[in-house]
Amino acid sequence: HAQAIALASKLHGIPATIIMPKDAPPLKLKATQSYGGNVVFYDRYTELRDEVAKRVKETLPEGTVFIPPYDHKYVIAGQGTVGK
């Protein structure tokens, strides 16, 4: 999901800030950054992703949209279109 958001943002010329656990696989991190994603790390064992995202969003320009990794109706609908 992080890589898809980073790439889509790059293709549309808009910035993407990705909230990623600090123990994410290095390959996933590298790919996300190669697509231009600005990665902000959190500790999945001591922090809640949504709380970190809320704090980060407050530092970003007005109108910034939070796209959750899986628990949103548009994300679910999109993931449902890739299967046969």
C-alpha distances in whole Angstrom, upper triangle without the diagonal:
4,5,5,6,9,10,11,12,14,15,17,18,17,15,12,12,10,11,11,13,16,16,13,13,15,14,10,12,14,11,9,13,14,12,14,12,14,13,15,15,16,18,17,21,22,20,18,15,16,19,17,15,18,20,18,18,22,22,20,22,23,21,18,15,13,10,9,6,8,12,13,15,13,9,12,14,11,10,14,15,13,16,19
4,5,5,6,9,10,11,12,14,16,16,15,13,9,9,6,8,8,11,13,14,11,12,13,12,8,9,11,9,6,9,11,10,11,8,10,9,11,12,14,17,16,20,21,19,17,13,15,18,16,13,17,18,16,16,20,20,18,20,21,20,16,14,12,10,10,8,11,14,15,17,15,12,15,17,14,14,17,18,17,19,23
4,5,5,6,8,10,10,12,14,15,14,13,10,11,9,12,11,14,16,16,12,12,13,11,7,8,9,6,5,8,9,7,9,8,11,11,14,15,17,19,19,23,24,22,21,17,19,21,19,17,20,22,19,19,23,22,20,22,23,22,18,17,15,13,13,11,14,17,17,19,17,14,17,18,15,14,18,18,16,19,22
4,5,5,6,8,10,11,12,14,13,13,10,12,11,13,13,17,19,19,16,16,16,14,11,12,13,10,8,11,12,9,11,10,13,13,16,18,20,22,21,25,26,24,22,18,19,22,20,18,21,23,20,19,23,23,20,21,23,20,17,15,14,11,12,11,13,16,16,17,14,11,14,15,12,12,15,15,13,17,20
4,5,5,6,8,10,11,12,10,10,7,9,8,11,12,16,18,19,16,17,17,16,12,13,14,11,8,11,12,9,10,8,11,12,14,16,18,21,20,24,25,22,20,17,17,20,18,15,18,19,16,16,19,19,16,18,19,17,13,12,11,9,11,10,12,15,14,16,13,11,14,15,13,13,17,17,16,19,23
4,6,5,6,9,10,10,9,8,6,8,8,11,12,16,17,19,16,16,16,14,11,11,11,9,6,8,9,5,6,5,8,10,13,15,18,21,21,25,25,23,22,18,18,21,18,16,19,20,16,16,20,19,16,17,19,18,14,13,13,12,13,13,16,18,18,20,17,15,18,19,16,17,20,20,19,22,25
4,5,5,6,9,10,10,10,9,12,11,15,16,19,20,21,18,18,17,15,13,13,13,9,8,9,9,5,7,8,12,13,16,19,21,24,24,28,29,26,25,21,22,24,22,19,22,23,20,20,23,22,19,20,22,20,17,16,16,14,16,15,17,20,20,21,18,16,19,19,16,16,20,19,17,21,24
4,5,5,6,9,9,10,9,12,12,16,17,21,23,24,20,21,21,19,16,16,16,13,11,13,12,9,10,10,13,15,18,20,23,26,25,29,30,27,25,22,22,24,22,19,22,23,20,19,22,22,18,19,20,17,15,14,14,12,15,14,17,19,18,18,15,14,17,17,14,15,18,17,16,20,23
4,5,5,6,5,6,6,10,11,15,16,20,22,24,21,21,21,19,17,16,16,14,11,12,12,8,8,8,11,13,16,19,21,25,25,29,29,26,24,21,21,23,21,17,20,21,17,16,19,18,15,15,17,15,12,12,13,12,15,15,18,20,18,20,16,15,19,19,16,18,21,20,20,24,27
4,5,5,6,7,8,11,13,17,18,22,23,24,21,22,20,19,16,16,15,13,11,11,10,7,6,8,11,14,17,20,23,26,27,30,31,28,27,23,23,25,23,20,22,23,20,19,22,20,17,17,19,18,15,15,16,16,18,18,21,23,22,23,20,19,22,22,19,20,24,22,22,25,28
4,6,8,10,11,15,16,20,21,25,26,27,24,24,23,21,19,19,18,15,13,14,13,9,10,12,15,17,21,23,26,29,29,33,34,31,30,26,26,28,26,23,25,26,23,22,25,23,20,20,21,19,17,17,18,17,20,19,22,24,23,23,20,19,22,21,18,20,23,21,20,24,27
4,6,9,10,14,16,20,22,25,27,29,26,26,25,24,21,21,20,18,16,16,15,12,12,13,15,18,21,24,27,30,30,34,34,31,29,26,25,27,25,22,24,25,22,20,23,22,18,17,18,16,15,15,17,16,19,20,22,24,22,22,19,18,22,21,18,20,23,22,22,25,28
4,7,10,13,16,19,21,25,26,28,25,26,25,23,21,20,20,18,15,15,14,11,10,12,14,17,20,23,26,29,30,34,34,31,29,26,25,27,25,22,23,24,20,19,21,20,16,15,17,16,14,15,17,17,20,21,24,26,24,25,21,21,24,24,21,23,26,25,25,28,31
4,7,10,13,16,19,23,24,26,24,25,24,23,20,19,19,17,15,14,15,12,10,10,11,15,17,20,23,27,27,31,31,27,26,22,22,23,21,18,19,20,17,15,18,16,13,12,14,12,10,12,14,14,18,19,21,23,21,22,19,19,23,23,20,22,25,25,25,28,31
4,7,10,13,16,20,21,23,21,22,21,21,18,16,17,16,12,12,13,10,8,7,8,11,13,17,19,23,24,28,27,24,23,20,19,21,18,15,17,17,14,13,15,13,10,10,13,12,10,11,12,13,16,17,20,22,21,23,20,19,23,24,21,23,26,26,25,29,32
4,6,10,12,16,17,20,18,19,19,18,15,14,15,13,10,10,12,10,7,5,6,8,11,14,16,20,21,24,24,21,20,16,16,18,15,12,15,15,12,11,14,13,10,12,14,13,9,10,10,10,13,14,17,19,18,20,18,16,20,21,19,20,23,23,23,26,30
4,7,9,13,14,17,15,18,17,18,15,12,14,14,10,10,13,11,9,6,5,6,7,10,13,16,17,21,21,18,17,13,14,15,12,9,12,12,9,9,12,11,9,11,14,13,10,10,9,10,12,13,16,18,18,21,19,17,21,22,20,21,25,25,25,28,31
4,6,10,12,14,12,14,14,15,12,10,12,12,8,9,13,11,10,6,6,5,6,8,11,14,14,18,18,15,14,11,12,14,11,9,12,13,10,11,14,13,12,15,17,16,12,11,10,9,10,10,14,16,16,19,18,15,19,21,19,19,22,23,23,25,29
4,7,9,12,11,14,14,16,12,11,14,14,11,12,15,15,14,10,9,6,5,6,7,10,11,14,15,12,11,7,9,11,8,6,10,11,9,10,13,13,13,16,18,17,14,13,10,10,10,10,13,15,16,19,19,16,19,22,20,20,23,25,24,26,30
4,6,8,7,10,11,13,10,8,12,13,10,11,15,15,14,11,10,7,6,5,6,9,9,13,14,11,11,8,11,13,10,10,13,14,12,14,17,17,17,20,22,21,17,16,13,13,11,10,14,16,17,21,20,17,19,22,21,20,23,25,24,26,29
4,5,5,9,11,13,11,10,13,15,13,14,17,18,18,14,13,10,8,5,5,6,6,9,11,10,10,8,12,13,11,12,15,15,14,16,19,19,19,23,25,24,21,19,16,16,14,12,15,17,19,23,23,20,21,25,23,22,25,27,26,27,31
4,6,9,10,13,11,9,13,15,13,14,17,18,18,15,13,10,9,5,6,6,8,10,11,11,13,11,15,15,12,14,17,17,15,18,21,20,21,24,26,26,23,22,19,19,17,16,19,21,23,27,26,23,25,28,26,25,28,30,28,30,34
4,6,8,11,10,10,13,15,14,15,18,19,20,17,16,12,12,9,9,8,8,10,12,13,14,13,17,18,15,17,20,20,19,22,24,24,24,28,30,29,26,25,21,21,19,16,19,21,24,27,27,23,25,28,26,24,28,29,28,29,32
4,6,8,7,7,10,12,11,13,15,16,17,14,14,11,11,9,10,10,10,13,15,15,15,13,17,18,16,16,20,20,19,21,24,23,23,26,28,28,24,23,20,18,16,14,16,19,22,25,24,21,22,25,23,21,24,26,24,25,29
4,5,5,6,9,10,11,13,14,16,17,15,16,13,14,12,14,14,13,16,18,18,19,17,20,22,19,20,23,24,22,24,27,26,26,29,31,30,26,25,22,21,19,16,18,21,24,26,26,22,23,26,24,22,25,26,24,25,28
4,5,5,6,9,10,11,12,14,15,14,15,12,14,13,15,15,16,18,20,20,21,19,22,24,21,21,25,24,22,24,27,26,26,28,31,30,27,26,23,22,21,18,21,24,26,29,28,24,26,28,26,24,27,28,26,27,30
4,5,5,6,9,10,10,12,14,14,15,13,16,15,17,18,18,21,23,23,23,20,23,25,23,22,26,26,24,25,29,27,26,29,31,30,27,26,23,22,21,18,20,24,26,28,26,23,24,27,24,22,25,26,23,25,28
4,6,5,6,9,10,11,13,11,13,11,13,13,15,16,16,19,21,20,20,17,20,22,20,19,23,23,21,22,26,25,23,26,28,27,23,22,20,18,17,14,17,20,22,24,23,19,21,23,20,19,22,23,20,22,26
4,6,5,6,9,10,11,9,10,8,10,10,13,15,15,19,20,19,19,16,19,21,18,17,21,21,18,20,23,22,21,24,26,26,22,21,19,18,17,15,18,21,23,25,24,21,23,25,22,21,25,25,23,25,29
4,6,5,6,9,10,10,11,10,13,13,16,18,19,22,24,23,23,20,23,24,21,20,24,24,21,22,26,24,23,25,28,27,24,23,22,20,20,18,21,24,26,28,26,23,25,27,24,23,27,27,24,27,30
4,5,5,6,9,9,11,11,14,15,18,20,20,24,25,24,24,20,23,25,22,20,24,24,21,22,26,24,23,25,27,26,23,22,20,19,19,16,19,23,24,26,23,20,23,24,21,20,24,23,21,23,27
4,5,5,7,5,8,8,11,13,16,18,18,22,23,21,21,17,19,21,18,17,20,21,18,19,22,21,19,21,23,22,19,18,17,15,16,14,17,20,21,23,21,18,21,22,19,19,23,23,21,23,27
4,5,5,5,7,7,11,12,16,19,20,23,24,22,22,19,21,22,19,18,21,21,17,19,22,20,18,20,23,23,19,19,18,17,18,17,20,23,24,26,24,21,24,26,23,22,26,26,24,27,30
4,5,7,10,11,15,16,20,22,23,27,28,26,26,22,24,26,23,21,24,24,21,22,25,23,21,23,25,25,21,21,21,20,21,19,22,26,26,28,25,23,25,27,23,23,27,26,24,27,30
4,6,9,11,15,17,20,23,23,27,28,26,25,22,23,25,22,20,23,23,20,20,23,22,19,21,23,22,19,19,18,17,19,17,20,23,23,25,22,20,23,24,20,20,24,23,22,25,28
4,6,9,13,15,19,22,23,27,27,25,24,21,22,23,20,18,21,21,17,18,21,19,16,18,20,20,17,17,17,17,18,18,21,24,24,26,23,21,24,25,22,22,26,26,24,28,31
4,6,9,12,15,19,20,23,24,21,21,17,18,20,17,15,18,18,14,15,18,16,14,16,19,18,14,15,14,14,15,15,18,21,21,23,21,18,22,23,20,21,24,24,23,26,30
4,7,10,13,17,18,22,22,19,19,16,17,18,14,13,16,15,11,13,15,13,12,14,17,17,14,15,14,14,16,16,20,22,22,25,23,20,24,26,23,23,27,27,26,29,33
4,6,10,13,15,18,18,16,16,13,15,16,12,11,15,14,11,13,16,14,13,16,19,19,15,16,14,14,15,14,18,20,21,24,22,20,23,25,23,23,26,27,26,29,32
4,7,10,12,16,15,13,13,11,13,13,9,9,12,11,8,11,14,12,12,16,18,19,15,16,14,14,14,14,18,20,21,24,23,21,24,26,24,24,28,29,28,31,34
4,7,9,12,12,10,11,9,12,12,9,10,13,12,11,14,16,15,16,19,22,22,18,18,16,16,15,15,18,20,21,25,24,22,24,27,25,25,28,30,29,31,34
4,6,9,8,7,8,7,10,10,7,9,12,11,11,14,16,16,17,21,23,23,19,19,16,16,15,15,18,19,21,24,24,22,24,27,26,25,28,30,29,31,35
4,5,6,5,8,8,12,12,10,12,15,14,14,17,19,19,21,24,26,26,23,22,19,19,17,16,19,20,22,26,26,24,25,29,28,26,29,32,31,32,36
4,6,6,7,7,11,11,10,12,15,15,16,18,20,21,22,26,27,27,23,22,18,18,15,14,16,17,20,24,24,21,22,26,26,24,27,29,28,29,33
4,6,8,10,13,13,13,15,18,18,18,21,23,23,25,29,30,30,26,25,22,21,18,18,19,20,23,26,27,25,25,29,29,27,30,32,31,32,36
4,7,10,12,11,11,14,16,15,17,19,21,21,23,27,28,29,26,25,21,22,19,19,21,21,24,27,28,26,27,31,30,29,32,34,34,35,38
4,6,9,8,7,11,12,12,13,16,17,18,20,23,24,25,22,21,17,18,16,16,18,18,21,24,25,23,24,28,28,27,29,32,32,33,37
4,6,5,6,9,10,11,12,14,16,18,19,22,23,23,20,18,15,15,13,13,15,15,17,21,22,20,21,25,25,24,26,29,29,30,34
4,5,5,6,9,10,10,12,14,16,17,20,20,20,17,15,12,12,10,10,12,13,15,18,19,17,19,22,22,21,24,26,26,28,31
4,5,5,6,9,10,10,12,15,15,18,18,17,15,13,9,11,8,10,12,11,13,17,17,16,18,21,21,21,23,26,26,28,32
4,5,5,6,9,10,11,13,15,18,18,18,16,15,12,14,12,14,16,15,16,20,21,20,22,25,25,24,27,30,30,32,35
4,5,5,6,9,10,11,13,16,17,18,15,14,11,13,12,14,16,16,18,21,22,20,22,25,25,24,28,30,30,32,35
4,5,5,6,9,10,11,14,14,14,11,11,8,10,9,11,14,14,15,18,18,17,20,22,22,22,25,27,27,29,33
4,5,5,6,9,10,13,13,13,11,11,8,11,11,14,17,16,16,19,19,19,21,24,24,24,27,29,29,32,35
4,6,5,7,9,13,13,15,12,13,11,14,15,17,20,19,19,23,23,22,25,27,27,27,30,32,32,35,38
4,5,5,7,10,12,13,10,11,10,13,14,16,19,19,19,22,22,21,24,26,25,26,29,30,30,33,37
4,5,5,8,9,10,7,8,8,11,13,15,18,18,17,20,20,19,22,24,23,24,28,29,29,32,36
4,6,8,8,10,9,11,11,15,16,19,22,21,20,23,23,23,26,28,27,28,31,32,33,36,39
4,7,9,11,10,12,13,16,18,20,23,23,23,26,25,24,27,29,28,29,33,33,34,37,40
4,7,9,7,10,11,14,16,19,22,22,21,24,22,22,26,27,26,27,30,31,31,34,38
4,6,6,10,12,15,18,21,24,24,22,24,23,23,26,27,26,28,31,31,32,35,39
4,6,9,12,15,18,21,23,23,21,23,21,22,26,26,26,28,30,31,32,35,39
4,6,10,13,16,19,21,21,18,20,18,19,23,23,22,25,27,27,29,32,35
4,7,10,13,16,18,18,16,18,17,17,21,21,20,22,25,26,27,30,33
4,6,10,13,15,15,13,15,13,13,17,18,17,19,22,22,24,26,30
4,6,10,12,12,10,13,12,12,15,17,16,17,20,21,22,25,29
4,7,9,9,8,10,9,8,11,13,12,14,17,18,19,21,25
4,6,6,6,10,10,8,10,13,13,13,16,18,18,20,24
4,6,8,11,11,7,9,13,12,11,14,16,16,18,22
4,6,9,9,6,6,10,10,9,11,14,14,16,19
4,7,9,7,7,10,12,11,13,16,17,18,21
4,6,5,6,9,10,11,12,15,16,18,21
4,6,5,6,9,10,10,13,15,16,19
4,5,5,6,9,10,11,13,15,18
4,5,5,6,9,10,12,14,17
4,5,5,6,9,11,12,15
4,6,5,7,9,11,14
4,5,5,7,10,13
4,5,6,8,11
4,6,6,9
4,6,8
4,7
4
